[in-house]
Amino acid sequence: MPRFTLFDFGVSRVMASFHQDWIHDGATVADVVAKHLAESVDEGALAVRRDARVLGGLPSPTLEVLWDAGAQYMPGFERLGGGAEWTRTVVGLCDARLSANADVYALTGADAEDGTACLDAVVAEIEGAWFLTGEVRSTLTDCARHCTPDVAFRVLLRAIRCAPEASLSSEQYTRLEAIGSALRYGEFVVDSVRYLVQET
């Protein structure tokens, strides 16, 4: 059974909301997330909440690096109470969205997978992403090992898209596709970085 969407989902999808024009989607960053959740199916809100909860075990500075890496533009964390407080805010927004529907159930099937079997492959791709800073690679590796390989991989894909000097070899892209397939992602999740493949 495939995942609930062909596209990106969870916290990495929320990160995509933060670009230079994010202010057009809400007066505050919380408003932007609330709007995204309001427009999401229940599984989408459940996926964001699951990601944010699992990320919540990381230290605040680590979370700030992750959010910055996966967003084109993230407002200063001093305005958000720090990375940990911001991540708790996202969980709270998910809870509020989901409480409006008494029929919401837990994620099941592919949507409940955490990618444990892909840990080594995900870490290898993080380490091979030379265009990301050492701090971002180290933080993504911590995320893969201490949260889930699934969320780390999706944030890696976001970070690849946001990195100004990013480029991928066809071999790298093939490996990313293989991980995405193993995680049963929809066809447009890994495909979002295909444009960065450098033909040789």
KOLBA-773535 format. One record per atom (N, C-alpha, C): x, y, z. Coordinates in steps of 0.001 Angstrom, whole numbers, plus 500000, padded with zeros to 6 digits. Each point is the difference from the previous one (the first is absolute). Layout:
XYZ...
//
This chain:
500849498808500000499151501192500000500889501247500000499786500926499067500844501203499923499688500982501124500821501026500115499742501057500976498802500831499558499540500863500900498753500723499745500130501080498935501230500355499626500202501059499015501155499661499075499945500535498791501090499828499044501107501022500241499724500987500846500908501130500192500649499952501389500828500989500282500642500115501306498937500147501085500378499680501231499042500021501095500743500207501316499254500171501069500609500137501321500702501335500183500960500021500914500730501230500311500745500536498783500523499122499173500719500479498816499066500772499068498740499600499929499023500756499189499717501357500640499946500041501328499802501279500690501187500921499731501211499456500018501190500804499722499900500696498651499390499316499031499874500570498653499121501248499991499191500192501038499134501180500078500784501274500288501236499824500490500780501170500414501006500398498926499537500902499170500786500554498906499926501520500126500568500702499066500062501465500115498625500656500073499000499363499434498657500589499964499049499364501009500532499356501032499129499290500942498991500919500670500330501266500150499125500940500703498637500133499317499923499630498712498718500065499293499046498889500443500533499006500706499170498888500462499575500139501449500489501016500697499616500199501394500809501104500644499424500617501007500692501113500661501173499527500847499931498763500468501077499422500818500353498621499451501129499472500443500393498661499546498991498955500467499448500191501195498981499072500501498751500044499114499653501183499524498851500126499100500241499239498700501225500037499515500341499285498764499813498501500194500495499486501130499852498559500270498528499647500190499268500828500735498577499745500215499247499951498673500353500898499083499354500000498684500311498713499249501271499587500031500383498751499342499210498831500570499894499939501321499289498898500645498508500025499672499428501206499954498578500126499686499695499495498594500975500132499109499811499579498606500412498550499777500505499343501051500499498633499887498926498976500345500115498828499394499170498874500437500476499578501383499205499178500682500358499581501357501362499323500049500295499152499016501298499312499985501150500997499905499784501089499284501031501027499905500291500628501338498959500332500755500181500578501331500623498988500959499589498736499893500578498951500844501493499834499712500375500097498721501412499842499625500844501149500541499466501221499943500734501141500554500172499816501507498932499613500682500075499823501452501004498907500374499961498891499278500947498923500303501438500470499838500292500673498891501359500505499776500413500971501098499123500952500311500344501019500996500212499372501370499192499008500338500177499325501287501342499280500074500359499304498927501256499253500036501194500949499984499869501123499301501073500994499990500129500684501352498920500026500763499993500686501285500997499474501006500554498831499761501015499458500900501390500554499759500167500788498940501310500576499682500197501317500753501246500376500267500264501287500656499543501169499127499672501098500634499492501168499290500942500494498893501324500117500253500893500458498919500007499053498803499893498702500257499959499020498916498746500196499160498881500223500652498750500238499286500077501259499143500661501009500513500131501239499233500797499768498720501042499199500084500792499676498802499139499251498991499193499045500470499143499223499102498963500878499305499307500836500789498988500864499405500630500972499002501142500558500344500686500921499079500438499292498727500487498768500137500494499258498832498876499650499039498810499718500540498904499543499159499086501090499492500227501241500430499149501114499580500835501006499209499408500577498972500702501043499263500170501246500854498995500269500836500081501157500885499263499665501294500738500029501098499389499728501300500226501221500879498930500572500553500184501155500888500914499651501163500648501000500581500927499764501097499353499268501161500714499017500520499431499180501066499855500749501316500684501123500133499805500797501208498565500525500061499366500145498838498599500428499952499038498842500237500506498792499899499146498811500114500201499258501312500880500521500866500253499344501279501031498889499925500679499886498849501010498945499822499443498817499233500884499126499580499609498855499175499058499037500691500243499737501279499151499061500734498594500565500185499925501267500371498689500626500196499228500068498689500682500320498901499341500046498705499460498627499618500785498953500232499567498653499660498799499594500848499985500385501273498822499748500855498785500775499489500234501196499485498903500786499426499372499257498827500842499404499154499488499238498859499165498818500482500458499300501032499219498888500560498645500515500484500001501120500717498758500568500504499035500379498900500523500550498900499154500358498860499391498752499364500769498935499946499477498728499483498899499464500907500243500039501311498992499520500949498697500775499840500115501327499841498804500824499836499258499632498721500747499808498919499371499627498720499318498637500106500654499034500617499468498646500060498858499863501001499969500845501016498935499913501010498641500379499433499999500647498853498737500404499377499280498824499347500692498871499882499400498832499339500120498784500908498894499563500554500013498881500943500319498674499326499957499962498670500220498744499281501441499812499532500918500845500441501395499894499581500662498812500702500659499176499230500681498835500550501506500135499802500729499039500479501458500004499867500407499665498568501224500381499640500539499614498702500175498486499955499780499429498823500115498547499840500781499680498729500347498740499837500668499538498793501301500722499745500240500348498742501234500683499627500158501317500741498883500672500295500068501298500678500530499897501424499990498802500568500484499811501368501465499565500051500611499756498847501379499521499973500982501112500360501079499610500694500994501006500405501326499871499263500120498995499138501194499870499170501212499419500692499810499293501102501139499455500749500925499163499118499424499232499109500813499133499130500870500806499038499687501264499803500745500849499064501033500881500697500204499814501298500869500905500761501369500160499365500687498914499724501367500091499465500024500714498655499019499705499151499948500630498672499732501498500128499112500379500912499694501416500199501222500745500517500681499425500985501195500643500558501076500143498921500153498994499163501003500074498929499695501148499038498730500200499665499649501095499095500182501357500663499716500079501292500246501251500728501489500330499965500825499015500305501442500220500033500559500348498627499343499526498945500477500267498645499499501311499403499166500709500748499457501269499501501004501118500297501068500058499243501143500889500237499621501475500000498909500352499313499594501407499873499270500505501241499679499105500948499425500422501276501134500249500987499813500921500917501046500267500982500202498794500903501167499948500618500273498918500938498991499966501136499576501181500451499017500073501086498667499396499571499560500300498789498729499454499518500102498491499828501092499514499437500154498556499827500016499285501341500725500561500970500065499393501326498623499983500661499260501091499851498668500097500598499032499021499344500058499882498683499147499038499303500334498566500406501285499721500198500398498670500452499453499722501391500093500971500893499411499852501338498501499742499899499335500720499103498568499825499799499689498582499527500791499493499061499773498646499490500187498955501093501001500208500841500322499003501029499104500108501234499587501209500361499281500192501261498512500312499820499590500302498775498576500202499710499562498840499106499849500254498713499749498898499058500729500292498691500467498951499316500605500208498677499023500635499021498707499698500142498977500562499123499988501518500060499865500561501187499934501465500087501335500630499613501110499365500361501314500536499623500166500017498482499522498972499330500137499929498551499167501080499316498779500210500479499175501035499392500558501397500255500562500229501194500631501295500256501269500139499156500722498899499792501160500032499096499575500458498611498920499452499476499527500406498670499664501487499970499377500500501078499708501434500086501298500807500051500971499530500797501269500714500122500738500030498664499911498918499244500622499967498678499393501091499118498688500137500042499325501013499172500355501418500431500278500173501281500280501343500520501474500389499931500889499026499825501434500279499997500389500716498704500643501152500084500282500795498791500934499319499006500885499129500466500957499363499089499684498532499756498780499595500257499647498584499880500042499512498561500532498821499828499918499276498737500128498517500329499431499170499158500004498560500234500530499276498771500742498949500229500385499129498896498826499058499724500000499409498841498924499058499688500036498816500955501216499622500435500119498895500959499386500370501346500256501228500451499381500455501257498486499972499891499502500519498898498550500062499843499387498604499972500676499071499344499507498621499958499921499421501406501014500301500837499968499498501381498873500659500792499781501302499789498896500681500679498660499389499584499859499711498723498777499357499522499786498642500652501088499246500170499891498678500611499523500110501449500521500996500728499551500206501387498530500406500005499629500919499135498607500421499920499068498847499688500439499118499120499199498825499662499860499069501201501106499803500719499962499145501187499070500570501067499925501329500064499121500665500964498575500158499463499778499515498781498692500027499346499453501424499847500899500908499660499596501376499735499249500089498675499165501035499891499348500285498740501013500463498970499604500003498742500950500222498916500630501387499958499393500980500683500528501353499895500840500439501194500275499094500939500786500377501186501476500130499616500607498918499562501404500054499574500127500744498677498989499890499162500011500688498707500198501513500143499706500544501178500128501445500217501442500494499879500995499092500072501394500420499861500609499525498678499204499403499151500512499480498728500656501089499163499467501221500063500520501094499180501441500355500325500497499520501142501376500300500410501020498991499479499526498975499302500921498990499472500818500594498871501314499865500129500923500489498979500352498874499055499603500132498755500302498964499001501473500078499625500626498841499926501438499969499641500196499388498631
//
